[in-house]
Amino acid sequence: MNQLAIDFSAGRSLRDLGTTRTLETEADAWREDALAALRLFAATRPHFTAEAFRYEWLSRGKPGPHSHKVWGALFLSAARAGIIEHTGEYRKASSPGTHAHPVGVWRAAA
């Protein structure tokens, strides 16, 4: 029996490259401020979603990034840096623009 071998490492490499490029297009000051705020946000909650952090950030009058894709890049970057970790759980999104699709649940990394 001949099975097709799938190399997931190529996809992960392209994801990581895209994440890095997306985040690098944002101003250094914004990235540093958002990462520091995410670290504090994670430390004060047992678990949370990226949209909960985004809501908190924007409700404090902080500027949003130039693209909505930066939010995901910020979270993947924070996870790679050992600041947060995915719990393996998902919830339905609550913001209207996300159309109730599943979003990941995060927590501060141990």
N, CA, C and O atoms as CSV, one atom per row, in Angstrom:
chain,resi,resn,atom,element,x,y,z
A,1,MET,N,N,0.842,-1.167,0.000
A,1,MET,CA,C,0.000,0.000,0.000
A,1,MET,C,C,0.895,1.240,0.000
A,1,MET,O,O,1.792,1.365,0.834
A,2,ASN,N,N,0.653,2.130,-0.914
A,2,ASN,CA,C,1.468,3.322,-1.068
A,2,ASN,C,C,0.707,4.524,-0.507
A,2,ASN,O,O,-0.301,4.943,-1.076
A,3,GLN,N,N,1.191,5.080,0.616
A,3,GLN,CA,C,0.536,6.226,1.228
A,3,GLN,C,C,1.309,7.502,0.933
A,3,GLN,O,O,2.536,7.504,0.835
A,4,LEU,N,N,0.571,8.565,0.798
A,4,LEU,CA,C,1.171,9.864,0.565
A,4,LEU,C,C,1.738,10.400,1.882
A,4,LEU,O,O,1.023,10.481,2.881
A,5,ALA,N,N,3.007,10.760,1.880
A,5,ALA,CA,C,3.627,11.347,3.074
A,5,ALA,C,C,3.455,12.859,3.016
A,5,ALA,O,O,3.765,13.491,2.006
A,6,ILE,N,N,2.970,13.418,4.084
A,6,ILE,CA,C,2.750,14.863,4.145
A,6,ILE,C,C,3.803,15.478,5.053
A,6,ILE,O,O,4.017,15.033,6.181
A,7,ASP,N,N,4.452,16.509,4.535
A,7,ASP,CA,C,5.471,17.207,5.302
A,7,ASP,C,C,4.862,18.480,5.883
A,7,ASP,O,O,4.723,19.485,5.185
A,8,PHE,N,N,4.501,18.431,7.158
A,8,PHE,CA,C,3.902,19.588,7.809
A,8,PHE,C,C,4.927,20.656,8.153
A,8,PHE,O,O,4.552,21.800,8.410
A,9,SER,N,N,6.190,20.321,8.165
A,9,SER,CA,C,7.210,21.298,8.547
A,9,SER,C,C,7.285,22.444,7.541
A,9,SER,O,O,7.571,23.579,7.924
A,10,ALA,N,N,7.036,22.170,6.276
A,10,ALA,CA,C,7.065,23.242,5.275
A,10,ALA,C,C,5.950,24.247,5.549
A,10,ALA,O,O,6.168,25.455,5.453
A,11,GLY,N,N,4.775,23.765,5.883
A,11,GLY,CA,C,3.653,24.650,6.206
A,11,GLY,C,C,3.926,25.472,7.443
A,11,GLY,O,O,3.608,26.661,7.491
A,12,ARG,N,N,4.517,24.841,8.449
A,12,ARG,CA,C,4.847,25.572,9.681
A,12,ARG,C,C,5.889,26.653,9.412
A,12,ARG,O,O,5.803,27.759,9.946
A,13,SER,N,N,6.861,26.326,8.590
A,13,SER,CA,C,7.900,27.312,8.254
A,13,SER,C,C,7.306,28.517,7.536
A,13,SER,O,O,7.664,29.659,7.826
A,14,LEU,N,N,6.401,28.259,6.602
A,14,LEU,CA,C,5.754,29.360,5.884
A,14,LEU,C,C,4.858,30.171,6.813
A,14,LEU,O,O,4.803,31.396,6.702
A,15,ARG,N,N,4.154,29.503,7.733
A,15,ARG,CA,C,3.336,30.214,8.729
A,15,ARG,C,C,4.214,31.125,9.575
A,15,ARG,O,O,3.882,32.291,9.788
A,16,ASP,N,N,5.331,30.595,10.054
A,16,ASP,CA,C,6.227,31.374,10.911
A,16,ASP,C,C,6.825,32.562,10.171
A,16,ASP,O,O,6.968,33.645,10.738
A,17,LEU,N,N,7.169,32.361,8.920
A,17,LEU,CA,C,7.706,33.455,8.108
A,17,LEU,C,C,6.638,34.530,7.906
A,17,LEU,O,O,6.926,35.721,8.029
A,18,GLY,N,N,5.420,34.119,7.600
A,18,GLY,CA,C,4.327,35.070,7.419
A,18,GLY,C,C,4.019,35.829,8.693
A,18,GLY,O,O,3.763,37.033,8.664
A,19,THR,N,N,4.044,35.120,9.816
A,19,THR,CA,C,3.798,35.752,11.111
A,19,THR,C,C,4.858,36.805,11.392
A,19,THR,O,O,4.533,37.920,11.802
A,20,THR,N,N,6.104,36.466,11.179
A,20,THR,CA,C,7.203,37.399,11.419
A,20,THR,C,C,7.069,38.625,10.526
A,20,THR,O,O,7.214,39.756,10.991
A,21,ARG,N,N,6.796,38.403,9.254
A,21,ARG,CA,C,6.676,39.530,8.317
A,21,ARG,C,C,5.490,40.423,8.667
A,21,ARG,O,O,5.590,41.647,8.594
A,22,THR,N,N,4.377,39.818,9.043
A,22,THR,CA,C,3.192,40.595,9.405
A,22,THR,C,C,3.469,41.462,10.616
A,22,THR,O,O,3.136,42.647,10.627
A,23,LEU,N,N,4.075,40.878,11.629
A,23,LEU,CA,C,4.353,41.624,12.854
A,23,LEU,C,C,5.402,42.707,12.628
A,23,LEU,O,O,5.333,43.773,13.239
A,24,GLU,N,N,6.367,42.445,11.759
A,24,GLU,CA,C,7.418,43.429,11.483
A,24,GLU,C,C,6.901,44.657,10.745
A,24,GLU,O,O,7.563,45.694,10.739
A,25,THR,N,N,5.731,44.557,10.124
A,25,THR,CA,C,5.185,45.715,9.412
A,25,THR,C,C,4.561,46.727,10.370
A,25,THR,O,O,4.252,47.854,9.981
A,26,GLU,N,N,4.379,46.321,11.613
A,26,GLU,CA,C,3.833,47.221,12.632
A,26,GLU,C,C,4.985,47.977,13.285
A,26,GLU,O,O,6.101,47.463,13.356
A,27,ALA,N,N,4.728,49.175,13.755
A,27,ALA,CA,C,5.766,50.000,14.387
A,27,ALA,C,C,6.336,49.296,15.619
A,27,ALA,O,O,5.613,48.615,16.346
A,28,ASP,N,N,7.631,49.466,15.841
A,28,ASP,CA,C,8.301,48.852,16.993
A,28,ASP,C,C,7.615,49.215,18.306
A,28,ASP,O,O,7.407,48.353,19.160
A,29,ALA,N,N,7.265,50.483,18.467
A,29,ALA,CA,C,6.639,50.937,19.712
A,29,ALA,C,C,5.304,50.236,19.938
A,29,ALA,O,O,4.988,49.851,21.064
A,30,TRP,N,N,4.515,50.067,18.870
A,30,TRP,CA,C,3.229,49.377,19.004
A,30,TRP,C,C,3.448,47.926,19.424
A,30,TRP,O,O,2.787,47.431,20.337
A,31,ARG,N,N,4.379,47.248,18.755
A,31,ARG,CA,C,4.659,45.836,19.079
A,31,ARG,C,C,5.105,45.679,20.520
A,31,ARG,O,O,4.616,44.798,21.228
A,32,GLU,N,N,6.022,46.518,20.962
A,32,GLU,CA,C,6.538,46.424,22.333
A,32,GLU,C,C,5.445,46.695,23.361
A,32,GLU,O,O,5.345,45.995,24.369
A,33,ASP,N,N,4.631,47.709,23.103
A,33,ASP,CA,C,3.535,48.049,24.011
A,33,ASP,C,C,2.506,46.922,24.057
A,33,ASP,O,O,2.047,46.541,25.134
A,34,ALA,N,N,2.147,46.392,22.899
A,34,ALA,CA,C,1.154,45.315,22.838
A,34,ALA,C,C,1.662,44.041,23.511
A,34,ALA,O,O,0.902,43.364,24.203
A,35,LEU,N,N,2.915,43.715,23.319
A,35,LEU,CA,C,3.480,42.520,23.938
A,35,LEU,C,C,3.538,42.667,25.459
A,35,LEU,O,O,3.236,41.717,26.181
A,36,ALA,N,N,3.918,43.831,25.944
A,36,ALA,CA,C,3.946,44.072,27.391
A,36,ALA,C,C,2.531,44.000,27.967
A,36,ALA,O,O,2.325,43.444,29.046
A,37,ALA,N,N,1.563,44.560,27.252
A,37,ALA,CA,C,0.174,44.516,27.710
A,37,ALA,C,C,-0.358,43.087,27.693
A,37,ALA,O,O,-1.105,42.692,28.588
A,38,LEU,N,N,0.019,42.319,26.689
A,38,LEU,CA,C,-0.415,40.924,26.620
A,38,LEU,C,C,0.174,40.109,27.769
A,38,LEU,O,O,-0.506,39.259,28.344
A,39,ARG,N,N,1.416,40.365,28.094
A,39,ARG,CA,C,2.059,39.666,29.218
A,39,ARG,C,C,1.296,39.934,30.524
A,39,ARG,O,O,1.017,39.008,31.285
A,40,LEU,N,N,0.966,41.192,30.774
A,40,LEU,CA,C,0.214,41.568,31.979
A,40,LEU,C,C,-1.202,40.991,31.941
A,40,LEU,O,O,-1.688,40.466,32.943
A,41,PHE,N,N,-1.851,41.088,30.803
A,41,PHE,CA,C,-3.205,40.556,30.622
A,41,PHE,C,C,-3.230,39.061,30.945
A,41,PHE,O,O,-4.113,38.592,31.664
A,42,ALA,N,N,-2.270,38.326,30.416
A,42,ALA,CA,C,-2.200,36.867,30.641
A,42,ALA,C,C,-1.945,36.546,32.108
A,42,ALA,O,O,-2.485,35.572,32.631
A,43,ALA,N,N,-1.137,37.347,32.765
A,43,ALA,CA,C,-0.777,37.085,34.166
A,43,ALA,C,C,-1.947,37.308,35.119
A,43,ALA,O,O,-1.929,36.827,36.252
A,44,THR,N,N,-2.957,38.030,34.665
A,44,THR,CA,C,-4.076,38.368,35.552
A,44,THR,C,C,-5.343,37.567,35.272
A,44,THR,O,O,-6.397,37.860,35.835
A,45,ARG,N,N,-5.248,36.555,34.402
A,45,ARG,CA,C,-6.406,35.732,34.057
A,45,ARG,C,C,-5.997,34.276,33.945
A,45,ARG,O,O,-4.885,33.971,33.512
A,46,PRO,N,N,-6.892,33.374,34.333
A,46,PRO,CA,C,-6.543,31.957,34.193
A,46,PRO,C,C,-6.518,31.506,32.732
A,46,PRO,O,O,-5.734,30.631,32.362
A,47,HIS,N,N,-7.377,32.105,31.903
A,47,HIS,CA,C,-7.418,31.794,30.472
A,47,HIS,C,C,-8.158,32.919,29.757
A,47,HIS,O,O,-8.899,33.674,30.385
A,48,PHE,N,N,-7.961,33.031,28.458
A,48,PHE,CA,C,-8.520,34.150,27.701
A,48,PHE,C,C,-8.423,33.863,26.215
A,48,PHE,O,O,-7.737,32.930,25.797
A,49,THR,N,N,-9.103,34.657,25.430
A,49,THR,CA,C,-9.011,34.568,23.976
A,49,THR,C,C,-8.321,35.819,23.445
A,49,THR,O,O,-8.214,36.828,24.143
A,50,ALA,N,N,-7.862,35.743,22.221
A,50,ALA,CA,C,-7.239,36.907,21.598
A,50,ALA,C,C,-8.254,38.036,21.450
A,50,ALA,O,O,-7.901,39.208,21.572
A,51,GLU,N,N,-9.509,37.690,21.187
A,51,GLU,CA,C,-10.495,38.754,21.043
A,51,GLU,C,C,-10.759,39.453,22.380
A,51,GLU,O,O,-11.077,40.642,22.390
A,52,ALA,N,N,-10.637,38.752,23.492
A,52,ALA,CA,C,-10.780,39.396,24.809
A,52,ALA,C,C,-9.634,40.389,25.028
A,52,ALA,O,O,-9.849,41.496,25.522
A,53,PHE,N,N,-8.426,39.987,24.656
A,53,PHE,CA,C,-7.297,40.909,24.764
A,53,PHE,C,C,-7.487,42.100,23.841
A,53,PHE,O,O,-7.263,43.242,24.242
A,54,ARG,N,N,-7.897,41.839,22.611
A,54,ARG,CA,C,-8.124,42.921,21.644
A,54,ARG,C,C,-9.163,43.913,22.170
A,54,ARG,O,O,-8.976,45.125,22.057
A,55,TYR,N,N,-10.242,43.410,22.736
A,55,TYR,CA,C,-11.276,44.268,23.292
A,55,TYR,C,C,-10.706,45.137,24.422
A,55,TYR,O,O,-10.949,46.342,24.469
A,56,GLU,N,N,-9.965,44.526,25.310
A,56,GLU,CA,C,-9.349,45.262,26.429
A,56,GLU,C,C,-8.406,46.343,25.907
A,56,GLU,O,O,-8.439,47.483,26.372
A,57,TRP,N,N,-7.578,45.983,24.951
A,57,TRP,CA,C,-6.604,46.905,24.368
A,57,TRP,C,C,-7.311,48.128,23.767
A,57,TRP,O,O,-6.962,49.271,24.065
A,58,LEU,N,N,-8.291,47.868,22.931
A,58,LEU,CA,C,-8.992,48.951,22.245
A,58,LEU,C,C,-9.845,49.783,23.208
A,58,LEU,O,O,-9.994,50.990,23.017
A,59,SER,N,N,-10.400,49.147,24.233
A,59,SER,CA,C,-11.237,49.884,25.192
A,59,SER,C,C,-10.404,50.842,26.043
A,59,SER,O,O,-10.945,51.779,26.631
A,60,ARG,N,N,-9.094,50.611,26.112
A,60,ARG,CA,C,-8.204,51.533,26.828
A,60,ARG,C,C,-7.739,52.676,25.927
A,60,ARG,O,O,-6.891,53.477,26.318
A,61,GLY,N,N,-8.297,52.746,24.723
A,61,GLY,CA,C,-7.949,53.826,23.802
A,61,GLY,C,C,-6.667,53.591,23.034
A,61,GLY,O,O,-6.154,54.505,22.389
A,62,LYS,N,N,-6.142,52.374,23.093
A,62,LYS,CA,C,-4.915,52.050,22.360
A,62,LYS,C,C,-5.245,51.889,20.879
A,62,LYS,O,O,-6.333,51.425,20.538
A,63,PRO,N,N,-4.337,52.260,20.009
A,63,PRO,CA,C,-4.607,52.127,18.571
A,63,PRO,C,C,-4.541,50.676,18.124
A,63,PRO,O,O,-3.721,49.895,18.605
A,64,GLY,N,N,-5.403,50.343,17.215
A,64,GLY,CA,C,-5.345,49.010,16.623
A,64,GLY,C,C,-4.196,48.929,15.634
A,64,GLY,O,O,-3.667,49.962,15.221
A,65,PRO,N,N,-3.804,47.740,15.249
A,65,PRO,CA,C,-2.749,47.591,14.252
A,65,PRO,C,C,-3.256,47.967,12.865
A,65,PRO,O,O,-4.453,48.177,12.666
A,66,HIS,N,N,-2.350,48.049,11.927
A,66,HIS,CA,C,-2.730,48.436,10.565
A,66,HIS,C,C,-3.538,47.351,9.862
A,66,HIS,O,O,-4.236,47.634,8.889
A,67,SER,N,N,-3.452,46.129,10.338
A,67,SER,CA,C,-4.180,44.997,9.742
A,67,SER,C,C,-4.657,44.079,10.862
A,67,SER,O,O,-3.962,43.898,11.861
A,68,HIS,N,N,-5.840,43.500,10.693
A,68,HIS,CA,C,-6.350,42.559,11.695
A,68,HIS,C,C,-5.457,41.328,11.824
A,68,HIS,O,O,-5.492,40.654,12.854
A,69,LYS,N,N,-4.673,41.026,10.820
A,69,LYS,CA,C,-3.783,39.864,10.861
A,69,LYS,C,C,-2.679,40.007,11.908
A,69,LYS,O,O,-2.098,39.016,12.349
A,70,VAL,N,N,-2.399,41.243,12.295
A,70,VAL,CA,C,-1.351,41.489,13.285
A,70,VAL,C,C,-1.722,40.883,14.635
A,70,VAL,O,O,-0.841,40.438,15.371
A,71,TRP,N,N,-3.013,40.859,14.970
A,71,TRP,CA,C,-3.424,40.268,16.246
A,71,TRP,C,C,-2.989,38.811,16.339
A,71,TRP,O,O,-2.412,38.395,17.344
A,72,GLY,N,N,-3.261,38.046,15.306
A,72,GLY,CA,C,-2.850,36.640,15.294
A,72,GLY,C,C,-1.339,36.497,15.337
A,72,GLY,O,O,-0.805,35.629,16.027
A,73,ALA,N,N,-0.658,37.351,14.597
A,73,ALA,CA,C,0.806,37.315,14.589
A,73,ALA,C,C,1.366,37.642,15.967
A,73,ALA,O,O,2.359,37.053,16.395
A,74,LEU,N,N,0.728,38.585,16.662
A,74,LEU,CA,C,1.165,38.942,18.011
A,74,LEU,C,C,1.048,37.737,18.941
A,74,LEU,O,O,1.962,37.459,19.718
A,75,PHE,N,N,-0.066,37.027,18.865
A,75,PHE,CA,C,-0.269,35.875,19.738
A,75,PHE,C,C,0.688,34.731,19.403
A,75,PHE,O,O,1.227,34.102,20.314
A,76,LEU,N,N,0.908,34.452,18.138
A,76,LEU,CA,C,1.858,33.392,17.777
A,76,LEU,C,C,3.277,33.753,18.194
A,76,LEU,O,O,4.041,32.893,18.631
A,77,SER,N,N,3.622,35.017,18.058
A,77,SER,CA,C,4.943,35.474,18.480
A,77,SER,C,C,5.102,35.347,19.996
A,77,SER,O,O,6.146,34.910,20.480
A,78,ALA,N,N,4.065,35.730,20.740
A,78,ALA,CA,C,4.107,35.617,22.201
A,78,ALA,C,C,4.197,34.154,22.638
A,78,ALA,O,O,4.868,33.837,23.619
A,79,ALA,N,N,3.533,33.284,21.922
A,79,ALA,CA,C,3.612,31.853,22.245
A,79,ALA,C,C,5.013,31.318,21.973
A,79,ALA,O,O,5.554,30.562,22.780
A,80,ARG,N,N,5.603,31.702,20.851
A,80,ARG,CA,C,6.972,31.259,20.539
A,80,ARG,C,C,7.974,31.799,21.553
A,80,ARG,O,O,8.988,31.159,21.832
A,81,ALA,N,N,7.686,32.984,22.106
A,81,ALA,CA,C,8.581,33.600,23.092
A,81,ALA,C,C,8.369,33.030,24.494
A,81,ALA,O,O,9.088,33.395,25.425
A,82,GLY,N,N,7.392,32.142,24.651
A,82,GLY,CA,C,7.149,31.527,25.950
A,82,GLY,C,C,6.356,32.396,26.910
A,82,GLY,O,O,6.383,32.172,28.120
A,83,ILE,N,N,5.654,33.380,26.385
A,83,ILE,CA,C,4.851,34.278,27.221
A,83,ILE,C,C,3.473,33.676,27.484
A,83,ILE,O,O,2.964,33.726,28.604
A,84,ILE,N,N,2.882,33.110,26.443
A,84,ILE,CA,C,1.568,32.486,26.554
A,84,ILE,C,C,1.620,31.101,25.922
A,84,ILE,O,O,2.552,30.768,25.190
A,85,GLU,N,N,0.598,30.302,26.222
A,85,GLU,CA,C,0.499,28.984,25.588
A,85,GLU,C,C,-0.961,28.677,25.313
A,85,GLU,O,O,-1.856,29.102,26.043
A,86,HIS,N,N,-1.175,27.939,24.254
A,86,HIS,CA,C,-2.526,27.541,23.874
A,86,HIS,C,C,-2.972,26.421,24.804
A,86,HIS,O,O,-2.192,25.521,25.115
A,87,THR,N,N,-4.219,26.474,25.248
A,87,THR,CA,C,-4.719,25.451,26.171
A,87,THR,C,C,-5.186,24.201,25.448
A,87,THR,O,O,-5.405,23.167,26.080
A,88,GLY,N,N,-5.340,24.279,24.134
A,88,GLY,CA,C,-5.909,23.172,23.372
A,88,GLY,C,C,-7.420,23.274,23.259
A,88,GLY,O,O,-8.061,22.448,22.609
A,89,GLU,N,N,-7.983,24.289,23.892
A,89,GLU,CA,C,-9.435,24.495,23.852
A,89,GLU,C,C,-9.792,25.603,22.859
A,89,GLU,O,O,-8.962,26.432,22.486
A,90,TYR,N,N,-11.055,25.579,22.451
A,90,TYR,CA,C,-11.587,26.601,21.556
A,90,TYR,C,C,-12.958,27.046,22.054
A,90,TYR,O,O,-13.675,26.280,22.700
A,91,ARG,N,N,-13.313,28.293,21.747
A,91,ARG,CA,C,-14.632,28.847,22.055
A,91,ARG,C,C,-15.155,29.516,20.805
A,91,ARG,O,O,-14.392,29.875,19.908
A,92,LYS,N,N,-16.462,29.679,20.754
A,92,LYS,CA,C,-17.029,30.450,19.654
A,92,LYS,C,C,-16.704,31.918,19.893
A,92,LYS,O,O,-16.830,32.421,21.009
A,93,ALA,N,N,-16.290,32.586,18.849
A,93,ALA,CA,C,-15.983,34.006,18.936
A,93,ALA,C,C,-17.256,34.787,19.243
A,93,ALA,O,O,-18.350,34.405,18.829
A,94,SER,N,N,-17.096,35.874,19.968
A,94,SER,CA,C,-18.268,36.675,20.324
A,94,SER,C,C,-18.381,37.965,19.519
A,94,SER,O,O,-19.465,38.545,19.448
A,95,SER,N,N,-17.304,38.423,18.918
A,95,SER,CA,C,-17.387,39.659,18.140
A,95,SER,C,C,-18.081,39.383,16.799
A,95,SER,O,O,-17.815,38.363,16.162
A,96,PRO,N,N,-18.962,40.283,16.375
A,96,PRO,CA,C,-19.751,40.047,15.159
A,96,PRO,C,C,-18.912,39.779,13.912
A,96,PRO,O,O,-19.288,38.958,13.076
A,97,GLY,N,N,-17.789,40.463,13.784
A,97,GLY,CA,C,-16.966,40.302,12.584
A,97,GLY,C,C,-16.336,38.932,12.428
A,97,GLY,O,O,-15.878,38.583,11.340
A,98,THR,N,N,-16.305,38.158,13.488
A,98,THR,CA,C,-15.694,36.822,13.404
A,98,THR,C,C,-16.724,35.734,13.126
A,98,THR,O,O,-16.365,34.570,12.948
A,99,HIS,N,N,-17.997,36.105,13.087
A,99,HIS,CA,C,-19.065,35.181,12.681
A,99,HIS,C,C,-19.106,33.902,13.503
A,99,HIS,O,O,-19.396,32.833,12.965
A,100,ALA,N,N,-18.825,33.992,14.784
A,100,ALA,CA,C,-18.916,32.874,15.737
A,100,ALA,C,C,-18.028,31.682,15.387
A,100,ALA,O,O,-18.316,30.559,15.800
A,101,HIS,N,N,-16.964,31.909,14.640
A,101,HIS,CA,C,-16.063,30.788,14.362
A,101,HIS,C,C,-15.242,30.473,15.616
A,101,HIS,O,O,-15.126,31.321,16.500
A,102,PRO,N,N,-14.680,29.286,15.704
A,102,PRO,CA,C,-13.905,28.913,16.899
A,102,PRO,C,C,-12.615,29.729,17.019
A,102,PRO,O,O,-11.898,29.933,16.039
A,103,VAL,N,N,-12.341,30.188,18.234
A,103,VAL,CA,C,-11.094,30.905,18.522
A,103,VAL,C,C,-10.380,30.166,19.657
A,103,VAL,O,O,-11.023,29.570,20.521
A,104,GLY,N,N,-9.077,30.210,19.644
A,104,GLY,CA,C,-8.281,29.517,20.633
A,104,GLY,C,C,-8.357,30.145,22.004
A,104,GLY,O,O,-8.569,31.349,22.150
A,105,VAL,N,N,-8.179,29.305,23.007
A,105,VAL,CA,C,-8.118,29.749,24.401
A,105,VAL,C,C,-6.655,29.673,24.832
A,105,VAL,O,O,-5.977,28.676,24.583
A,106,TRP,N,N,-6.179,30.724,25.471
A,106,TRP,CA,C,-4.780,30.871,25.857
A,106,TRP,C,C,-4.664,31.038,27.361
A,106,TRP,O,O,-5.653,31.290,28.050
A,107,ARG,N,N,-3.444,30.894,27.862
A,107,ARG,CA,C,-3.121,31.170,29.266
A,107,ARG,C,C,-1.663,31.594,29.329
A,107,ARG,O,O,-0.899,31.391,28.385
A,108,ALA,N,N,-1.294,32.181,30.448
A,108,ALA,CA,C,0.109,32.539,30.650
A,108,ALA,C,C,0.931,31.250,30.666
A,108,ALA,O,O,0.506,30.240,31.225
A,109,ALA,N,N,2.099,31.297,30.054
A,109,ALA,CA,C,2.963,30.128,30.049
A,109,ALA,C,C,3.533,29.911,31.454
A,109,ALA,O,O,3.817,30.856,32.189
A,110,ALA,N,N,3.685,28.657,31.786
A,110,ALA,CA,C,4.190,28.303,33.132
A,110,ALA,C,C,5.655,28.635,33.285
A,110,ALA,O,O,6.233,28.403,34.347
